[in-house]
Amino acid sequence: MKHKIFALGVTLVCILGLTACGDTTQYNTVAGSKYKEEVFNQSNLYTFAENIEDSMFENWYLNDVTPDNFEEKLEEALDETVYDVFFAGYKNWYDAVDELGYGSKETLANDISVTDLKYYIDRDGILMVDATIKGTGENAHSATLEYSLDKKGTPTLISVNVNHSTGEKLKSAGLNTLLGMGMAFAVLIIIALVISLFPLINKMTEKKPAANDKDIAQKSMDAVTSQIAEKEEESEDAELVAVIAAAIAAYEGSASTDGFVVRSIRKVSKNSSWKKA
């Protein structure tokens, strides 16, 4: 039992030791990498960061270069291999310049500057540099100018990220959450209102029979009824004429009704007596 406990303890110690050795990042040195120490040192990297921030970004800004006209003004001035890198970095810086804080364009060069720098080799063997940029003003923020270089000194990445306080981050996160939830609830309310209007929409779209349609149908029925009645009357009159003609022929002693024609039939009063014409 003691041997098992001892073995377990040794195993845990080894695991903890490996965990502690997992983060072997060494700052401000390129020793053991493909980068030459005499070239990629604190002084040269600091100067490079100042060139990016002062000589390029600030100068472009003072010459009215924006992300929208960047291609038009600088496509020919930048090498094709680094064009996208500088465009991405300048867009970040351009969006952050107001938060960095400066007095005016005339004092921009002195108001915003690189104040600190550290560098290291990442797990992929790439030199990464983090330079701190600070502006002036009561609400000025600092920002991190991050860039990476290949062994020839060509930048492969440039970005600028404003450093916000914990309170600002929480406030921003809260506003984003409220905005997202508000939009979701607003959409749900709109959908509910639309669904509630479906019965009304159905009633409005139903075709109502026009009053004229009823009149037309009634007139058609009256006309048909009238025609049927007229045909029945004509049929009855014809039968009555035949009966009267036969009665007259019998009264006259004639064998047929060819000798006379019944032109009309008229109803007489009960007190009238029938006279021979």
ROLOLO-941422 format. One record per residue: residue in three letters; residue number from 1; x, z, y of N, C-alpha, C, O in turn. Coordinates in steps of 0.2 Angstrom, whole numbers, plus 2048, in hexadecimal, padded with zeros to 3 digits. Layout:
% residues N
R   type   seq   neast   nup   nnorth   caeast   caup   canorth   ceast   cup   cnorth   oeast   oup   onorth
R    ALA   NUM       X     Z        Y        X      Z         Y       X     Z        Y       X     Z        Y
...
This chain:
% residues 277
R   type   seq   neast   nup   nnorth   caeast   caup   canorth   ceast   cup   cnorth   oeast   oup   onorth
R    MET     1     804   800      7FA      800    800       800     804   800      806     803   7FC      80B
R    LYS     2     80A   804      806      80E    804       80C     812   7FE      80D     813   7FC      813
R    HIS     3     813   7FA      808      817    7F4       808     812   7EF      80B     814   7EA      80F
R    LYS     4     80B   7EF      80A      807    7EA       80D     806   7EB      814     805   7E7      818
R    ILE     5     805   7F2      816      805    7F4       81D     80B   7F1      821     80A   7EF      827
R    PHE     6     811   7F2      81E      817    7F0       821     817   7E9      822     819   7E6      827
R    ALA     7     815   7E5      81D      815    7DE       81D     810   7DB      823     812   7D6      826
R    LEU     8     80A   7DF      823      805    7DD       828     808   7DE      82F     807   7DA      834
R    GLY     9     80C   7E3      830      80F    7E5       836     814   7E0      839     814   7DE      83E
R    VAL    10     818   7DE      834      81D    7D9       835     81A   7D2      837     81C   7CF      83C
R    THR    11     815   7D1      834      811    7CA       835     80E   7CA      83C     80F   7C5      840
R    LEU    12     80B   7D0      83E      808    7D0       845     80D   7D0      84A     80C   7CD      84F
R    VAL    13     813   7D3      849      819    7D3       84E     81B   7CC      84F     81C   7CA      854
R    CYS    14     81C   7C8      849      81E    7C1       84A     819   7BD      84E     81B   7B9      852
R    ILE    15     813   7BE      84C      80D    7BA       850     80E   7BB      857     80D   7B7      85B
R    LEU    16     80E   7C2      859      80F    7C4       860     815   7C1      863     815   7BF      869
R    GLY    17     81A   7C1      860      820    7BE       862     820   7B7      863     822   7B4      869
R    LEU    18     81D   7B3      85F      81C    7AC       860     817   7AB      866     818   7A6      86A
R    THR    19     812   7AF      867      80D    7AE       86C     811   7AF      873     810   7AB      878
R    ALA    20     815   7B4      873      819    7B5       879     81E   7B0      87B     820   7AE      881
R    CYS    21     820   7AC      876      825    7A7       877     822   7A0      878     825   79B      879
R    GLY    22     81B   7A0      878      817    79A       879     818   797      880     819   791      881
R    ASP    23     818   79C      885      819    79A       88C     820   79A      88E     823   7A0      890
R    THR    24     824   795      88D      82B    795       88F     82D   791      895     832   78F      896
R    THR    25     828   790      89A      829    78C       8A0     82D   790      8A4     82D   796      8A6
R    GLN    26     832   78C      8A6      837    78F       8AB     837   78B      8B2     837   785      8B2
R    TYR    27     836   78F      8B7      835    78C       8BD     83B   78B      8C1     840   78F      8C0
R    ASN    28     83B   786      8C5      841    784       8CA     847   783      8C6     84D   784      8C8
R    THR    29     847   77F      8C1      84C    77D       8BD     84A   777      8B9     845   777      8B6
R    VAL    30     84F   772      8B8      84D    76D       8B3     853   76C      8AE     854   767      8AA
R    ALA    31     856   772      8AD      85B    773       8A7     858   771      8A1     852   773      89F
R    GLY    32     85C   76D      89D      85A    76B       896     855   766      896     852   764      890
R    SER    33     853   763      89B      84E    75D       89C     852   756      89D     858   756      89E
R    LYS    34     84E   751      89E      851    74A       89F     853   74A      8A6     856   744      8A8
R    TYR    35     851   74F      8AB      852    74E       8B2     859   751      8B3     85B   756      8B1
R    LYS    36     85C   74E      8B8      863    750       8BA     862   756      8BF     85F   755      8C4
R    GLU    37     866   75C      8BE      865    761       8C2     868   760      8C9     865   763      8CE
R    GLU    38     86D   75C      8CA      870    75B       8D1     86B   756      8D5     86C   756      8DB
R    VAL    39     866   753      8D2      861    74F       8D6     85B   752      8D7     858   753      8DC
R    PHE    40     858   755      8D1      852    758       8D1     852   760      8D2     852   764      8CD
R    ASN    41     854   762      8D8      855    769       8DA     850   76B      8DF     84C   767      8E2
R    GLN    42     850   771      8E1      84B    774       8E6     84C   771      8EC     846   76F      8EF
R    SER    43     852   76F      8EF      852    76C       8F5     850   765      8F6     84C   763      8FA
R    ASN    44     851   761      8F1      84F    75A       8F1     848   75A      8F0     844   755      8F3
R    LEU    45     845   75E      8EB      83E    75E       8EA     83A   760      8F0     834   75D      8F1
R    TYR    46     83D   765      8F3      839    767       8F9     839   762      8FF     834   761      902
R    THR    47     83F   75E      8FF      83F    759       904     83A   753      902     837   750      907
R    PHE    48     83A   752      8FC      835    74D       8FA     82E   74F      8FB     82A   74A      8FD
R    ALA    49     82C   755      8FA      825    757       8FC     824   757      903     81E   755      905
R    GLU    50     829   758      908      828    757       90F     827   750      911     823   74F      915
R    ASN    51     82B   74C      90D      82A    745       90F     823   742      90D     820   73E      911
R    ILE    52     820   745      907      819    743       906     814   745      90B     810   742      90D
R    GLU    53     815   74C      90C      810    74F       911     811   74D      918     80C   74B      91C
R    ASP    54     817   74D      91B      818    74C       922     819   744      923     815   741      927
R    SER    55     81E   741      920      820    73A       922     81A   735      91F     819   730      922
R    MET    56     817   737      91A      812    732       917     80B   734      919     807   731      91E
R    PHE    57     808   739      917      801    73B       918     7FF   73C      91F     7FA   73A      922
R    GLU    58     803   740      922      802    742       929     803   73C      92E     7FF   73B      932
R    ASN    59     808   738      92C      809    732       930     803   72D      92F     801   72A      934
R    TRP    60     801   72C      929      7FB    728       928     7F5   72A      92B     7F1   726      92E
R    TYR    61     7F4   731      92B      7EE    733       92E     7EE   732      936     7E9   730      939
R    LEU    62     7F4   733      939      7F4    732       940     7F3   72A      942     7F2   729      948
R    ASN    63     7F5   726      93D      7F4    71F       93E     7ED   71C      93C     7EC   716      93A
R    ASP    64     7E8   721      93B      7E1    720       939     7E0   71C      932     7DC   718      931
R    VAL    65     7E5   71E      92E      7E4    71C       927     7DF   720      923     7E0   726      924
R    THR    66     7DA   71D      920      7D5    721       91D     7D5   71F      915     7D7   719      914
R    PRO    67     7D2   722      911      7D1    720       90A     7CD   719      90A     7CE   715      905
R    ASP    68     7C9   718      90F      7C5    712       90F     7C9   70C      911     7C8   706      90E
R    ASN    69     7CE   70D      915      7D2    707       917     7D9   707      915     7DE   704      917
R    PHE    70     7DA   70C      910      7E1    70D       90D     7E4   707      90B     7EA   705      90C
R    GLU    71     7E0   703      907      7E3    6FD       904     7E4   6F8      909     7E9   6F4      908
R    GLU    72     7E0   6F7      90E      7E1    6F2       913     7E8   6F3      917     7EB   6EF      918
R    LYS    73     7E9   6FA      918      7EF    6FB       91C     7F5   6FD      919     7FB   6FC      91B
R    LEU    74     7F5   6FF      912      7FB    701       90F     7FC   6FD      908     801   6FF      905
R    GLU    75     7F8   6F8      907      7F9    6F5       900     800   6F2      900     804   6F2      8FB
R    GLU    76     802   6EF      906      809    6EB       906     80E   6F0      907     814   6EF      905
R    ALA    77     80D   6F6      90A      812    6FB       90B     815   6FF      905     81A   701      905
R    LEU    78     810   6FF      900      812    703       8FA     813   6FF      8F4     810   6FA      8F4
R    ASP    79     818   701      8F0      819    6FE       8EA     813   6FE      8E5     810   703      8E5
R    GLU    80     812   6F9      8E2      80C    6F8       8DD     80C   6FE      8D8     807   700      8D6
R    THR    81     812   700      8D6      813    705       8D1     810   70C      8D3     80F   710      8CF
R    VAL    82     811   70D      8DA      80F    714       8DC     809   714      8E1     807   719      8E4
R    TYR    83     806   70E      8E2      800    70D       8E6     7FB   712      8E4     7F8   716      8E9
R    ASP    84     7F8   712      8DE      7F3    716       8DC     7F5   71E      8DD     7F0   722      8DE
R    VAL    85     7FB   720      8DB      7FD    727       8DC     7FC   729      8E3     7F9   72E      8E4
R    PHE    86     7FF   725      8E8      7FF    727       8EF     7F7   727      8F1     7F6   72B      8F6
R    PHE    87     7F4   722      8EF      7ED    722       8F1     7E9   728      8EF     7E5   72B      8F3
R    ALA    88     7E9   72A      8E9      7E6    730       8E7     7E8   736      8EA     7E4   73B      8EC
R    GLY    89     7EF   737      8EB      7F1    73D       8EF     7EF   73D      8F6     7ED   742      8F9
R    TYR    90     7EF   737      8FA      7ED    737       901     7E6   739      901     7E4   73C      906
R    LYS    91     7E2   736      8FD      7DA    738       8FD     7D9   73F      8FC     7D5   742      900
R    ASN    92     7DD   742      8F8      7DC    74A       8F7     7DE   74D      8FE     7DB   752      900
R    TRP    93     7E4   74B      900      7E6    74E       907     7E2   74D      90C     7E0   751      910
R    TYR    94     7DF   747      90D      7DA    745       912     7D4   749      912     7D2   74B      917
R    ASP    95     7D2   74A      90C      7CC    74F       90B     7CD   756      90D     7C8   75A      90F
R    ALA    96     7D3   758      90C      7D5    75F       90D     7D8   761      914     7D9   767      915
R    VAL    97     7D9   75C      918      7DD    75D       91E     7D9   762      923     7DC   766      926
R    ASP    98     7D2   761      923      7CE    765       927     7CE   76D      925     7CF   771      929
R    GLU    99     7CF   76E      91F      7CF    774       91C     7D6   777      91D     7D7   77D      91E
R    LEU   100     7DB   773      91D      7E2    776       91E     7E2   778      925     7E5   77D      927
R    GLY   101     7DF   775      92A      7DF    777       931     7E5   775      935     7EA   775      933
R    TYR   102     7E3   772      93B      7E8    770       940     7E4   770      947     7DE   76F      947
R    GLY   103     7E8   770      94C      7E6    770       953     7E3   769      955     7DD   769      957
R    SER   104     7E8   764      955      7E6    75E       957     7EB   759      954     7EF   75B      950
R    LYS   105     7E9   752      955      7EE    74D       952     7F5   74E      955     7F9   74C      951
R    GLU   106     7F5   750      95B      7FC    750       95E     800   756      95B     806   755      95B
R    THR   107     7FD   75B      959      800    761       956     800   761      94E     803   766      94B
R    LEU   108     7FD   75C      94B      7FC    75C       944     803   75C      940     803   760      93B
R    ALA   109     808   759      942      80F    75A       93F     811   761      93E     815   762      93A
R    ASN   110     810   765      944      812    76B       944     80D   770      941     80F   776      93E
R    ASP   111     807   76E      941      802    773       93E     801   773      937     800   779      934
R    ILE   112     803   76E      933      803    76E       92C     809   76C      929     80D   767      92B
R    SER   113     80C   770      925      813    76F       922     813   772      91B     80F   776      919
R    VAL   114     818   770      917      81A    773       911     81E   77A      912     823   77A      916
R    THR   115     81C   77F      90E      81F    785       90F     822   788      909     826   78D      90A
R    ASP   116     820   786      903      823    788       8FD     823   783      8F8     81F   77E      8F8
R    LEU   117     827   784      8F3      827    77F       8ED     82A   782      8E7     82F   786      8E7
R    LYS   118     827   780      8E1      82A    782       8DB     829   77C      8D6     824   778      8D7
R    TYR   119     82D   77C      8D1      82D    776       8CD     82F   778      8C6     832   77E      8C4
R    TYR   120     82D   774      8C1      82E    776       8BA     82D   770      8B5     82A   76B      8B8
R    ILE   121     82F   770      8AF      82E    76B       8AA     828   76D      8A6     828   772      8A3
R    ASP   122     823   768      8A5      81E    76A       8A1     81F   768      89A     824   766      898
R    ARG   123     81A   769      896      81B    769       88F     81C   761      88D     81F   760      887
R    ASP   124     81A   75D      891      81C    756       88F     823   753      892     824   74E      892
R    GLY   125     826   758      895      82D    757       898     82D   753      89E     832   750      8A0
R    ILE   126     827   754      8A2      826    751       8A9     828   756      8AE     826   75C      8AD
R    LEU   127     82B   754      8B3      82D    759       8B9     827   759      8BD     824   754      8C0
R    MET   128     824   75F      8BE      81E    761       8C2     820   765      8C8     824   76A      8C7
R    VAL   129     81E   763      8CE      820    767       8D4     819   769      8D7     815   766      8D9
R    ASP   130     819   770      8D9      814    773       8DD     816   775      8E4     81A   77A      8E4
R    ALA   131     814   772      8E9      816    773       8F0     810   776      8F3     80B   774      8F3
R    THR   132     811   77C      8F7      80C    77F       8FB     80C   77C      902     811   77C      906
R    ILE   133     806   77A      904      805    777       90B     800   77C      90F     7FB   77F      90C
R    LYS   134     802   77D      915      7FE    782       919     7FD   77F      920     801   77B      923
R    GLY   135     7F7   780      922      7F5    77E       929     7F5   784      92E     7F7   789      92C
R    THR   136     7F2   783      934      7F1    788       939     7EA   789      93A     7E6   784      939
R    GLY   137     7E8   78E      93D      7E1    78F       93F     7DE   796      93C     7E1   798      937
R    GLU   138     7D9   798      93F      7D6    79E       93C     7D3   79D      935     7D4   7A2      931
R    ASN   139     7D0   798      934      7CD    797       92D     7D1   792      929     7CF   78E      924
R    ALA   140     7D8   791      92A      7DC    78D       927     7DD   78F      91F     7DE   795      91E
R    HIS   141     7DE   78A      91B      7DF    78B       914     7E6   788      912     7E9   784      916
R    SER   142     7E9   78B      90D      7EF    788       90A     7EC   783      905     7E7   783      902
R    ALA   143     7F1   77F      903      7EF    77A       8FD     7F6   779      8F9     7FB   77A      8FC
R    THR   144     7F5   776      8F3      7FA    775       8EF     7FB   76D      8EE     7F7   76A      8EC
R    LEU   145     801   76B      8F0      803    764       8F0     807   764      8E9     80C   766      8E8
R    GLU   146     803   761      8E4      806    760       8DD     808   759      8DC     805   754      8DD
R    TYR   147     80F   758      8DA      811    751       8D8     816   752      8D2     819   757      8D1
R    SER   148     816   74C      8CF      81B    74B       8C9     81F   745      8CA     81D   741      8CE
R    LEU   149     825   746      8C7      82A    740       8C8     82D   73E      8C1     82E   743      8BD
R    ASP   150     82E   738      8C0      832    736       8BA     839   737      8BB     83B   739      8C1
R    LYS   151     83D   735      8B7      845    737       8B7     848   732      8BC     84E   734      8BE
R    LYS   152     844   72D      8BF      847    729       8C4     845   72B      8CB     847   729      8D0
R    GLY   153     841   731      8CB      83F    733       8D2     838   730      8D4     837   731      8DA
R    THR   154     835   72C      8D0      82F    728       8D2     829   72D      8D1     828   72F      8CB
R    PRO   155     825   72E      8D6      81F    732       8D5     81A   72F      8D0     818   729      8D1
R    THR   156     817   733      8CC      812    731       8C7     80C   734      8C8     807   733      8C5
R    LEU   157     80C   73A      8CC      806    73D       8CE     806   741      8D4     80C   744      8D6
R    ILE   158     801   740      8D9      801    744       8DF     7FA   746      8E0     7F5   742      8E0
R    SER   159     7F9   74D      8E1      7F2    74F       8E2     7F3   755      8E7     7F8   759      8E8
R    VAL   160     7ED   757      8EB      7ED    75C       8F0     7E7   760      8EE     7E1   75D      8EF
R    ASN   161     7E8   766      8ED      7E2    76B       8EC     7E2   771      8F0     7E7   775      8F1
R    VAL   162     7DC   772      8F4      7DC    777       8F8     7DB   77E      8F4     7D7   77E      8EF
R    ASN   163     7DE   783      8F7      7DE    78A       8F3     7D9   78E      8F7     7D9   790      8FC
R    HIS   164     7D3   78F      8F3      7CD    793       8F6     7CE   79A      8F3     7D0   79B      8EE
R    SER   165     7CB   79E      8F7      7CB    7A5       8F5     7C6   7A6      8F0     7C1   7A2      8EE
R    THR   166     7C6   7AC      8EC      7C1    7AD       8E7     7BA   7AD      8EA     7B5   7AB      8E6
R    GLY   167     7B9   7B0      8F0      7B2    7B0       8F3     7B0   7A9      8F4     7AA   7A8      8F3
R    GLU   168     7B4   7A5      8F7      7B2    79E       8F8     7B0   79A      8F2     7AB   796      8F1
R    LYS   169     7B4   79C      8EC      7B3    798       8E6     7AC   79B      8E3     7A8   797      8E1
R    LEU   170     7AB   7A1      8E4      7A4    7A4       8E1     79E   7A1      8E5     799   79F      8E3
R    LYS   171     79F   7A1      8EC      79A    79E       8F0     799   797      8EF     793   795      8EE
R    SER   172     79E   793      8EE      79D    78C       8EC     79A   78B      8E5     795   787      8E5
R    ALA   173     79C   78F      8E0      799    78F       8DA     791   791      8DA     78D   78E      8D7
R    GLY   174     790   796      8DE      789    798       8DF     784   793      8E2     77F   792      8E0
R    LEU   175     787   790      8E7      783    78A       8EB     782   784      8E6     77D   781      8E6
R    ASN   176     787   783      8E2      786    77D       8DE     781   77F      8D8     77D   77B      8D6
R    THR   177     781   785      8D6      77C    787       8D1     775   787      8D4     771   784      8D1
R    LEU   178     774   78A      8DA      76E    78A       8DD     76C   782      8DF     766   781      8DE
R    LEU   179     770   77E      8E1      76E    777       8E2     76C   774      8DC     767   770      8DC
R    GLY   180     770   775      8D6      76E    772       8D0     767   774      8CD     763   770      8CB
R    MET   181     766   77B      8CE      760    77E       8CB     75A   77B      8D0     755   77A      8CD
R    GLY   182     75B   77B      8D6      756    779       8DB     754   772      8DA     74E   770      8DA
R    MET   183     759   76E      8D8      757    767       8D7     753   766      8D0     74F   762      8D0
R    ALA   184     755   76A      8CB      752    76A       8C5     74B   76C      8C6     746   769      8C3
R    PHE   185     74A   772      8C9      743    774       8CA     73F   76F      8CF     739   76E      8CD
R    ALA   186     742   76C      8D4      73E    767       8D8     73C   761      8D4     736   75F      8D4
R    VAL   187     740   75F      8CF      73E    759       8CB     739   75B      8C6     734   757      8C5
R    LEU   188     739   761      8C3      734    764       8BF     72D   764      8C3     728   763      8C0
R    ILE   189     72D   767      8C9      727    767       8CD     724   761      8CE     71E   760      8CE
R    ILE   190     728   75C      8D0      726    755       8D1     723   752      8CB     71D   74F      8CC
R    ILE   191     726   753      8C5      723    750       8BF     71C   754      8BE     718   750      8BC
R    ALA   192     71C   75A      8BF      715    75E       8BE     710   75B      8C2     70A   75A      8C0
R    LEU   193     712   75A      8C9      70D    757       8CD     70A   750      8CB     705   74E      8CC
R    VAL   194     70F   74C      8C9      70D    745       8C7     709   745      8C1     704   742      8C0
R    ILE   195     70A   74A      8BC      706    74A       8B6     6FF   74D      8B8     6FA   74A      8B5
R    SER   196     6FF   752      8BD      6F8    754       8BF     6F4   74F      8C2     6EE   74F      8C2
R    LEU   197     6F7   74A      8C5      6F3    744       8C8     6F1   73F      8C4     6ED   73A      8C6
R    PHE   198     6F3   73F      8BD      6F1    73A       8B9     6E9   739      8B8     6E7   733      8B8
R    PRO   199     6E5   73F      8B7      6DE    73E       8B7     6DB   73A      8BD     6D7   736      8BC
R    LEU   200     6DE   73C      8C3      6DB    739       8C9     6DD   732      8C9     6D9   72E      8CC
R    ILE   201     6E3   730      8C7      6E5    729       8C7     6E1   725      8C2     6DF   71F      8C4
R    ASN   202     6DF   728      8BD      6DB    724       8B8     6D4   723      8BA     6D2   71E      8BA
R    LYS   203     6D1   728      8BE      6CB    727       8C1     6CB   722      8C6     6C6   71E      8C7
R    MET   204     6D0   721      8CA      6D1    71D       8D0     6D2   715      8CD     6CF   711      8D0
R    THR   205     6D5   715      8C7      6D6    70E       8C4     6D1   70C      8C0     6D1   706      8BE
R    GLU   206     6CC   710      8BE      6C6    70E       8BA     6C2   709      8BE     6C1   70A      8C4
R    LYS   207     6BF   703      8BB      6BB    6FE       8BF     6B4   701      8BF     6B1   702      8B9
R    LYS   208     6B2   702      8C5      6AB    704       8C5     6A6   6FD      8C6     6A8   6F9      8CA
R    PRO   209     6A0   6FD      8C3      69C    6F8       8C3     699   6F7      8CA     697   6FC      8CD
R    ALA   210     699   6F1      8CD      697    6F0       8D4     68F   6F0      8D4     68C   6EF      8CF
R    ALA   211     68C   6F2      8D9      685    6F2       8DA     682   6EC      8D9     67C   6EB      8D6
R    ASN   212     685   6E6      8DB      683    6E0       8DB     682   6DD      8D3     67E   6D9      8D2
R    ASP   213     687   6E0      8CF      687    6DE       8C8     680   6E1      8C5     67D   6DD      8C1
R    LYS   214     67E   6E7      8C7      677    6E9       8C5     672   6E5      8C7     66D   6E3      8C3
R    ASP   215     672   6E3      8CD      66C    6DF       8D0     66C   6D8      8CC     667   6D6      8CB
R    ILE   216     672   6D5      8CB      672    6CF       8C8     670   6CF      8C1     66C   6CB      8BF
R    ALA   217     671   6D5      8BD      66F    6D6       8B7     667   6D7      8B6     664   6D4      8B2
R    GLN   218     665   6DA      8BB      65D    6DB       8BC     65A   6D5      8BD     655   6D4      8BA
R    LYS   219     65C   6D1      8C2      659    6CB       8C4     659   6C6      8BE     654   6C2      8BD
R    SER   220     65F   6C6      8BA      65F    6C2       8B4     65A   6C4      8AF     657   6BF      8AC
R    MET   221     659   6CA      8AE      654    6CC       8A9     64D   6CB      8AC     649   6C9      8A8
R    ASP   222     64C   6CB      8B2      645    6CA       8B5     644   6C2      8B4     63E   6C0      8B2
R    ALA   223     649   6BE      8B5      648    6B7       8B4     646   6B5      8AD     642   6B1      8AC
R    VAL   224     64A   6B8      8A9      649    6B6       8A1     642   6B9      8A0     63E   6B5      89C
R    THR   225     640   6BF      8A2      639    6C1       8A0     634   6BD      8A3     62F   6BB      8A0
R    SER   226     635   6BA      8A9      630    6B6       8AD     62F   6AF      8A9     62A   6AD      8A8
R    GLN   227     635   6AD      8A7      635    6A6       8A3     631   6A7      89C     62D   6A3      89A
R    ILE   228     632   6AD      899      62F    6AE       893     627   6AF      894     623   6AC      890
R    ALA   229     625   6B2      899      61E    6B3       89B     61B   6AD      89C     615   6AB      89A
R    GLU   230     61E   6A8      8A0      61B    6A2       8A2     61A   69D      89C     615   69A      89B
R    LYS   231     61F   69E      897      61F    69A       891     619   69C      88D     615   699      88A
R    GLU   232     618   6A3      88D      612    6A6       889     60C   6A4      88C     607   6A2      888
R    GLU   233     60B   6A4      893      605    6A2       896     603   69B      895     5FE   699      893
R    GLU   234     609   696      895      608    68F       894     605   68E      88C     601   68A      88B
R    SER   235     608   692      888      606    691       881     5FF   694      880     5FB   690      87C
R    GLU   236     5FD   699      883      5F6    69C       883     5F1   697      886     5EC   696      883
R    ASP   237     5F3   694      88C      5EE    68F       88F     5ED   689      88B     5E8   686      88A
R    ALA   238     5F3   687      887      5F2    681       883     5ED   682      87D     5E9   67E      87C
R    GLU   239     5EE   688      87B      5E9    68A       875     5E2   68A      878     5DD   688      874
R    LEU   240     5E1   68D      87E      5DB    68E       880     5D7   687      882     5D1   686      881
R    VAL   241     5DB   683      885      5D9    67C       886     5D6   679      880     5D1   676      880
R    ALA   242     5DA   679      87B      5D8    676       874     5D2   679      872     5CE   675      86F
R    VAL   243     5D1   67F      872      5CB    683       870     5C5   681      874     5C0   67F      871
R    ILE   244     5C6   680      87B      5C0    67E       87F     5BE   677      87E     5B8   675      87E
R    ALA   245     5C3   673      87D      5C2    66C       87C     5BE   66B      876     5BA   667      875
R    ALA   246     5C0   66F      870      5BD    66E       86A     5B5   670      86B     5B1   66D      868
R    ALA   247     5B4   676      86E      5AE    679       86F     5A9   674      873     5A3   673      871
R    ILE   248     5AC   670      878      5A8    66B       87C     5A6   665      878     5A1   663      878
R    ALA   249     5AB   663      874      5AA    65D       870     5A4   65F      86B     5A0   65B      869
R    ALA   250     5A5   665      868      59F    667       863     599   667      867     593   665      864
R    TYR   251     598   66A      86D      592    66A       870     58F   663      872     589   662      872
R    GLU   252     594   65F      874      592    658       875     590   654      86F     58D   64E      86F
R    GLY   253     592   656      869      591    653       863     596   64D      862     595   649      85E
R    SER   254     59C   64E      865      5A1    649       865     5A6   64B      85F     5A7   651      85E
R    ALA   255     5A8   646      85C      5AD    648       856     5B4   649      859     5B8   64C      855
R    SER   256     5B6   647      85F      5BC    648       861     5BC   64A      869     5B7   64A      86C
R    THR   257     5C2   64C      86B      5C2    64F       872     5C5   649      877     5C8   64B      87C
R    ASP   258     5C6   643      874      5C9    63E       878     5C5   63C      87E     5C8   639      883
R    GLY   259     5BF   63D      87F      5BB    63A       884     5BB   63F      88A     5B8   63D      88F
R    PHE   260     5BE   644      88A      5BE    648       890     5C5   64C      890     5C8   64D      88B
R    VAL   261     5C6   64F      896      5CC    653       897     5CB   659      89B     5C7   659      89F
R    VAL   262     5CD   65F      898      5CD    665       89B     5D2   666      8A1     5D8   667      89F
R    ARG   263     5D0   665      8A7      5D5    665       8AC     5D7   66C      8AF     5DD   66E      8B1
R    SER   264     5D2   671      8AF      5D4    678       8B1     5CF   67D      8AD     5CA   67B      8AB
R    ILE   265     5D2   683      8AD      5CE    688       8AA     5CD   68E      8AF     5D3   690      8B2
R    ARG   266     5C7   690      8B1      5C6    695       8B6     5C2   69A      8B3     5BD   699      8B0
R    LYS   267     5C4   6A0      8B5      5C0    6A6       8B3     5BA   6A7      8B8     5BB   6A6      8BE
R    VAL   268     5B4   6A8      8B5      5AE    6A9       8B9     5AB   6B0      8B8     5AD   6B3      8B3
R    SER   269     5A7   6B2      8BD      5A4    6B8       8BC     59F   6B9      8B7     59D   6B4      8B4
R    LYS   270     59E   6BF      8B4      59A    6C0       8AF     592   6BE      8B0     58F   6BC      8AC
R    ASN   271     590   6BE      8B7      589    6BD       8B8     588   6B5      8B8     582   6B3      8B8
R    SER   272     58E   6B1      8B9      58D    6AA       8B9     58B   6A7      8B2     58D   6AA      8AD
R    SER   273     587   6A2      8B2      585    69F       8AC     589   698      8AC     58A   695      8B1
R    TRP   274     58B   696      8A6      58E    690       8A5     58A   68A      8A6     584   68A      8A2
R    LYS   275     58B   685      8AA      587    67F       8AB     58B   679      8A8     591   679      8A9
R    LYS   276     587   675      8A6      58A    66F       8A4     58C   66A      8AA     588   66A      8AE
R    ALA   277     592   668      8AA      594    664       8AF     591   65D      8AF     592   658      8B3
